[in-house]
Amino acid sequence: MQIALLCYELLWLDLCEISLQWHRTLNAVLGYALALRGGRRGLDLTLH
């Protein structure tokens, strides 16, 4: 359920035309959070 909510929030941000820099920052934060919770698999997301 949390994943669906995050996807909805990201879509909403896209519709509001948030800058690319903000998206990169947000993705880095989400990747870091996933790394803390999921270990190495989450950490790999921050490299993209």
C-alpha positions as CSV (number, residue, x, y, z in Angstrom):
1,M,0.0,0.0,0.0
2,Q,2.8,2.4,0.8
3,I,4.4,1.8,-2.6
4,A,1.1,2.7,-4.3
5,L,0.9,5.9,-2.3
6,L,4.4,6.9,-3.2
7,C,3.7,6.3,-6.9
8,Y,0.6,8.5,-6.6
9,E,2.6,11.3,-4.9
10,L,5.3,11.1,-7.6
11,L,2.7,11.3,-10.3
12,W,1.1,14.3,-8.6
13,L,4.5,16.0,-8.4
14,D,5.0,15.4,-12.1
15,L,1.6,17.1,-12.9
16,C,2.7,20.1,-10.8
17,E,5.8,20.4,-13.0
18,I,8.4,20.0,-10.3
19,S,11.9,20.7,-11.5
20,L,14.3,17.9,-12.6
21,Q,16.7,18.8,-9.8
22,W,13.9,18.2,-7.2
23,H,13.1,14.9,-8.8
24,R,16.7,13.8,-8.5
25,T,16.8,14.9,-4.9
26,L,13.6,13.1,-4.1
27,N,14.8,9.9,-5.8
28,A,18.0,10.0,-3.8
29,V,16.1,10.4,-0.6
30,L,13.7,7.6,-1.4
31,G,16.6,5.4,-2.5
32,Y,18.4,6.1,0.8
33,A,15.3,5.3,2.8
34,L,14.9,2.0,0.9
35,A,18.6,1.3,1.6
36,L,18.0,1.7,5.3
37,R,15.0,-0.6,5.2
38,G,15.9,-3.1,2.5
39,G,19.7,-3.3,2.6
40,R,21.8,-3.4,-0.5
41,R,18.9,-3.7,-2.9
42,G,17.7,-0.2,-1.9
43,L,21.2,1.2,-2.0
44,D,21.5,0.2,-5.7
45,L,18.5,2.5,-6.5
46,T,20.6,5.6,-5.5
47,L,23.1,4.8,-8.3
48,H,20.6,5.5,-11.1
